[in-house]
Amino acid sequence: MDVEHRRLFSVCGNKLMIVVDADSGKILAKLPIGGRVDGCAFDPSAGLAFSSEGEGTMTVVREETPDNFSVADKITTQLGARTITVDPATHAVYLPTAEFGPAPAPTAEHPHPRPAILPNTFVILKLAR
């Protein structure tokens, strides 16, 4: 959230980032992002929102003004890097991920099983501005 300007950034499974005025509920922007999204972070001094996408990309959205937003960049990260945080002091973005094995066969209880993390492959990606 952009606390100063009261803007909410929501990332959705429909491959859109929705920017909403937190006070009025008005949708200010709908921006394209990648798939398998899990998280979003905002760097207030840089005016940048980040969408982490498990397909191995990160979308960067620039807040041009409190009512105007645009996609500034799409960065290749690593497959599975879909959780995110930003350090507002250094502007570094952190994304944890790992390498994954094959997904198990679907069952009635787990129709969309996730692949297992391979041992000793966990990493935290650091993307610096």
N, C-alpha and C positions, 0 to 999 in steps of 0.2 A: 504494500500500500504506500502511496505517496501521501504521507501524513499531512504535510504542509498544504497541499492543494486538494486533499480529500478525494483522491482518485484510487479506485480499487482495480487491480489487475487480476483477472481470472483466466486460467488456462483450461481448455476443455478438450474432451475426447473427439470433438468434431474438427479439430485442427484449427481452432481460432483462439486468439487472446481477445477477451472482451474487456474494455476499459469503461468503468462506470463511475459516475459522480456519486460519492458515498452519501451525500446529503439528499439529493433529489431522486436518485435511482435511475437517472437518465443514462442510456448507453451513449458513450462518446465516440467509441471506435470499435471496429471488429477487424482484427489483423490476422493474416495467415501465419500459422506456426507448423511445426512438424508433428509427427505422430508419436503415440505412446508417451504423451506428456504426463508429468507427475508433479512438477513444481514450478514456482515462479518466485523471483526475487527482484527487489527494486533498490537501486543505488541512488539515494536522493541528491547528492551533490553532482553526480554525473547526469542525472535525469534519464537514466536507462533502466528499462525493465528487461528481465531475462527469463526465457522459457526453456526449461530443460526437457529434452525429448529423448526417450529411450531408444529411438531409432538411430541415435548417434549424432544428433544435431542440437544446437542451441540457437534460438532466435533472439536477436537483440532488437528491442523496440525503443525508439527515442521519443521522449516527451518534448516536442518542439515548443509547445506552450501547454498550459494546463488543459486546453481543449483540443489540441492537435497532436496526433501521434503517427509515427511511421516506422516501418521495418527498416532498421539501419544496417543489419547484417544477419547472415545465417552462417554459423560456424560449425565445422565438423568437430565432434568430440569423440566419443567412443560408444559403441553399442551398449545399451543398458544404463548410461549416465543420465538418470532422470530425476534425481533428487538434487537440490541446489541450495546454496547460500552465497551471500556476497558480504565481503568485509567493507563497510563504508569508509573506513579509514584508509585502506590501501587500494580499494576498487577491485581487488582480486575476487574472482568467482571460483567457487569450489564445487566439484561434482564427484561424488563417490560412484565407483562402478567396479566391475570385475569381468573376467572372461566366463562364459557360460558353456555348459555341455548341452547335449540335445534335450529337448523337452520330453518328459515321459508321455506315454500314451494317454489320451483322454479317458476318463471314466465318468460314470453317472454323477459321482460326488464332486469330481474336478474336471468339468468339461473343457477347461482352458488351462491346463497345467503349465506352470512356469519351469523353465530349465534350471537345473542346479548350478550354483556357482562352483567353478573349478577351484580346487585347493591352491592356496598361495598366489591368487591372482587379484586380490582386492587392491584397488588403488584409489587415490583421491587426485583427480585432475585439478590443477590450478591454472586458471586462465587469467593472465594479467593484462591490464589495459595498456 
